[in-house]
Amino acid sequence: MQFSGPATLYLRTNGATQRDHTQASVLRQCAANPARCTQGPPLIVSDHSIAAADLLAFCGTGSPDDVTSPIATPNDIQRPDPVWNLTMNRLLTLSLLLLIGTVVSGPVLSQDAMPKQIRSIEGITEYELDNGLQVLLLPDGSRPTVTVNLTVFVGSRHEGYGEAGMAHLLEHMVFKGTPDHPEIPKVMKERGAQFNGTTWLDRTNYYETLPASDENLEFAIHLEADRMVNSFIKAEDLASEMTVVRNEFERGENSPSRVLMQRMMGAAYEWHNYGKSTIGNRADIERVPVANLKEFYKRFYQPDNAMLVVAGKFEPEKALKLTQQYFGALPRPERKLNRTYTEEPAQDGERLVTLRRVGEVPTAGLTYHIPSGGHPDYPAIDVLATVMATEPSGRLYDNLVKKRQAASVFGFTFALHDPGIVLFGGEAAQGIDGADLLQGMIDVVEGGGQKDITEQEVERAKQELLKQRELKVASSRGIAVELSEWAAQGDWRLFFLYRDRLENVTADDVKRVAAEYLIQNNRTAGLFEPTKGPERATIPATPDLAEMIGDYQGREQIAQGEDFDVAPMAIEERILRSRLNSGIKVAVLPKKTRGETVNLKFVLRYGNLEALKGKAAAAEMMPAMLTKGTENMSRQDIKDALDKYRAQLRVSGGPGEVQLTLQTLRSNLLPVLEIVSEVLRKPVFPPEELELIKEARLSSAEQRLVNPTSIASNTAQKKISVYAPDDPRYIASLTEEVERIKSVTIDQVKDVYSSLLSGQHGELSIVGDFDPADVVPAIGAFTDGWQSVTEFERIPKIPVNNEKGDLQRVNTPGKAQATYFAAMTLPIGDDHPDYAALSLGNYILGGGALSSRLGNRVRQDEGLSYTIQSAFQASAVDERSVFYVFAIVNPDNADKLHGVIREELDKLLKDGITEDELSEQKAGFLQREELSRTSDSALASLMGTYAQTGRTMQFTTDSEKKLSELTVEDVNAALRKHIKPDRLYIVMAGDFEKAQPEAASKTKAE
């Protein structure tokens, strides 16, 4: 996985919906929760995606995280995060234990003594073990889950000559198992855990979230203590994993934006390791000796260089005893850990980076050195970045996007242990030269110190940042992972100190840091020009954090949630169902939540097949236009109000559907619903905003024209979705999509809204801390009387019952990574008798890249792909399911990958699954389903779908009962009946002419 953490990003998406997954929207999600940023194929519901992972690859590296499914249907009930798994060899030898550091010299600590309490701040209590391990406990009973996060303070900053990428490679290897836990991802999967490992500049972390129980708590703590010192670091594992990491490296090389930003970092840092990519140098990845990797592991993976965080529903005394039992038994190492001491000298002249390679959209960027995350100036710089790059009031947005110089702009800061950077970037609008865009960015950014920054701009930015933080702290799991970032900077309490400092930032502070750091000689991106005298921005050293923080006590704890039972029928007893007068179906579940948060989902359904013919493009843009201005509120007014009320509002949709999702606080829900009323009932559709949306979508669409993943997924989806070009279900080709975007007019968008949309059909679901007696009538008030003369009739999705599939190659010159995509449809829904068996069968086949049939063979044994998965997606309302297989691969290995996947499919259908596979994977599958219900937003979505279909939670109970009763014969029979490899439409996109000249005759351009 690769992400930008910790970072705050402010990006323009020009109305990109949740399904758009543009560069900007992905980076924003990454900023909100770095450790959960996905790196898989993008969603292609409306195929507005770019290869989001390519951009994320610039920032950092990690183990495989949750993969977003490439094909999705709007009626999917649940999209559970696939859990990545790993199968290990059970090898127990004393010689190996001695090699990797199980036996460490030094006194063995007592397992009876309890950790020493250090301090307690806002519900988080810090302890320390005698061996130096730092422990943070955050009890939170509002959700029946527990998260255990182990942070080891080693990242790419600590790597020496020849060790580039070693921290990241080692993070992969630590998933390979220990003598006590030989198959880590497999046992995680069996427990239904959501887990991951990530590497960043200053730290590496591993976490798992499981259903709350003493057994799972002990399992997680034992596991992290065990693999911190006892992991297998074997030559044979390194040989296969090295090719996987190299494949991850190659994927990043596909993105000009990612490579440009990394080159800028490399130019900005002459000496400090922050200038090196976390994923590493290709030669170091390929050639690192296993002995060197073991030495690196033994040096850094020790209790005196680590922090353990336990958050969620658990008994603190139990957690402390388990921590002492397993971590306390580890001796403090006798070695003295060398600390990094390299300081980057002040830059004394602007630096230029020029990149030339295959691509479509010119991109420009600027970086400036700034103080570390713990420095008092950092919050003011964070505000400055927001003032520059937020939308729609940001200075870059106002001066470049609105004036058609840029299609999108973004900016973010790096909060690091040592002095970091602030980075701004943008994509050129059509017809704009990249050099002109770069000069325009320089004029805006470096003019910020001379032009007064207003109190209004600063207050708006602070509200945006504080909203992001408050929404984040509502999740104990989010805090557990977030604390890794701040602890890596020097002290976890910076998480709270940053908030305090941010609240006190003034316009004068922001103006001062702009004038001090955003100067020509501190810039990397532009043309070098000699100066008569030195002009340097001297970056202050990281302050003495212990002295600066002192006895900081923090504030009162936020509101705690209730002990919530996620059993289906326990949930059913608390759901209140009704109908609004307008006809909207309602399902609500009031409960106490951490931070008094509430999640709402509102779906409006409209139109019919005939009414929407030829209107798909306009219908896809209409939802994005709803938040761009109303009769009483400008776009900026809407954003300011949402920030003020700490509300996250998203409006998305496509032909026949508008989806609104909302998260806010109990005290703010009614005022926010007044904003929702304005957005839905009184939009004005400013023409200039439509042009901005079109510009951004065109930029994204043009990038997809040469992206292997976009090409492969689009080509496959067209084959399994056969409709006429004017049908709203039609899947446009990538070139057709560009023309469709260009053709949309404001009158077409207005017509879809005025003639089709109404408040008569749809579902409202709410979960969280609210009063139904106040909230439901408030929504009913603005849907009453909202009618359409056009009759509503849901448009069904139709399966393609082909007898024979095919294999198609698409050549994409200059791309280091190829994409494999195979798909077929089945005429069944999620209520079909074989649904449960097919779901479990697919889970065994390809439910995880580290522990599944495909994962074991393709990634573990053959080392062919970093990402490999299969999926089975069924609809709740249509007799149409999709089965697909997705992988990325080096073009040289594409044919081998294709053969291996077919072999595994044939083997599964011929020999079937085993009793061991059934018992192991069934338990994990069911626990994963339980875990999904601990998310209030996911539960709201599920309740909304059940309201649409007339189901209750009894359907979930029955489904899980049926799954629990499945036999080997049931699963094998269902797989053999429905999965037909010869029916698969297979698409491979990549640079095959370069990789395999002899295959050129077989390639086929789009």
Beta strands, then each sheet from edge to edge (+ up, - down):
strand 1: 7-11
strand 2: 61-62
strand 3: 116-121
strand 4: 124-128
strand 5: 134-139
strand 6: 145-152
strand 7: 194-199
strand 8: 204-211
strand 9: 306-312
strand 10: 363-370
strand 11: 406-414
strand 12: 420-428
strand 13: 523-524
strand 14: 576-579
strand 15: 585-590
strand 16: 597-605
strand 17: 648-654
strand 18: 657-665
strand 19: 762-768
strand 20: 806-811
strand 21: 818-826
strand 22: 868-874
strand 23: 881-889
strand 24: 985-990
sheet 1: 1+ 11- 12+ 10- 13+
sheet 2: 2+ 7- 8+ 6- 9+ 5+ 4- 3+
sheet 3: 14+ 15- 19- 16+ 18- 17+
sheet 4: 20+ 24+ 21- 23+ 22-
end
